Amino acid sequence: MNHRQSMNRLTALFVGAAFLLIVVHSTGTAQVGTIQVRNGDQTLNIVAGTAGGSMTSVVNTTAQLRYWRKAAIAKVTVTTSCPGQSFSLSVVATGVTRGVAAPAVNLVNGMLAVDFITSIPSAGTWTSTTPTLRYTASATFAQGNSAEMGNDVHTVTYTLQVQ
């Protein structure tokens, strides 16, 4: 192996070790109902990738969203605040048994609230349900890394409201 090949390999290893840190602070609000984000703040670290390609996405499924039945058909919306956002973050609700989960929502700083879970029934014997929040963090090498760009810190807000 010549010196140039050795340097290219070293560069590839270094770039593959670049990392991204996304911290998600989740909050819940309700209008005549109750909603909670469980299991606290989430941290997603992207630490590997393919040289010349993308960083390897990271999935976190430790947070849960608990909501209670309302007196009318309801929905949950989601929005985020992340000033200076550099990297990509999405969220989807899994294991939804009361209501209809939307496809994955891309969380972008300053976005308007987006329907996250809709058609939550107001009737029946159920009182609460707790689906899982599946966050996916991703980045490209072109987007840089946390050491260069700083960490993304999202404040994600879930709101339970009448549909």
GIMO-V237901 format. One record per residue. D_LAST is the distance of its C-alpha to the last C-alpha in Angstrom with 1 decimal. Layout:
BEGIN
D_LAST  D_LAST
END
This chain:
BEGIN
64.6  65.5  64.2  61.7  60.1  60.1  58.3  55.7  55.0  54.8  52.4  50.2  50.2  49.4  46.5  45.1  45.2  43.3  40.1  36.6  34.8  31.1  29.9  26.2  25.2  21.7  19.8  16.6  14.9  12.5  11.1  12.2  12.5  14.8  15.0  18.4  20.1  23.2  26.7  26.9  27.7  28.3  31.3  31.8  35.4  36.4  40.1  41.4  41.5  43.7  46.1  45.3  41.9  38.7  38.2  37.0  33.2  32.3  29.5  28.4  26.6  27.4  24.1  21.4  17.9  17.5  14.4  14.3  12.5  10.4  11.1  7.8  5.8  4.5  5.4  8.7  10.1  13.9  16.6  20.3  23.3  26.7  29.3  32.0  30.1  32.7  31.4  28.5  25.8  22.9  20.6  19.0  17.7  20.2  20.5  16.9  17.2  13.9  11.2  12.2  13.9  14.2  17.8  19.6  18.4  21.4  21.4  23.2  24.2  22.2  19.5  16.2  13.3  12.4  9.7  11.7  10.2  7.4  7.2  8.4  10.1  10.7  14.2  17.3  19.9  18.3  17.7  17.2  17.5  19.1  18.8  21.3  20.8  23.2  24.4  26.9  29.3  31.5  34.1  37.0  40.5  40.2  37.4  39.9  39.5  38.7  42.4  42.5  39.0  37.9  35.0  31.4  29.5  25.7  23.5  20.2  17.2  14.2  11.3  9.0  6.2  3.8  0.0
END
